[in-house]
Amino acid sequence: MLPRDATSGEILAAIDAVVAGLVVLHPDALAARPPREAQPARAAVDPAQPLTAREIEVLGMLAEGLGNKTIAVRLGISTHTAKFHVASILAKLGAGSRTEAVTVGMRRGLVVI
């Protein structure tokens, strides 16, 4: 968002930024916005809690993009149990999403794509 009196240099810079996939806000627009609420802190990752063999298996299926129902069918377990495994993986890896869990798993050498 640029003000009406933006300079040609600011407009060109904003266009370049948008083309690059960025969001453009003029500094004056930031000053007028109320502060955002603080995000809740994630629980600290406990490296003493390694993933179980089953959790590593489920993490591999997450890397394949499989949903809980498909994971449950493949493993012969209930959907509830599959959800439990996914939640446990997210907690142990300190991940906020399935994608982040796969990324952390790849960095730790638990998943190879």
Secondary structure, DSSP 8 states (H G I E B T S, - for coil): ---TT--HHHHHHHHHHHHTT-----HHHHHHS-------------TTS---HHHHHHHHHHHTT--HHHHHHHHT--HHHHHHHHHHHHHHHT-SSHHHHHHHHHHTTS---
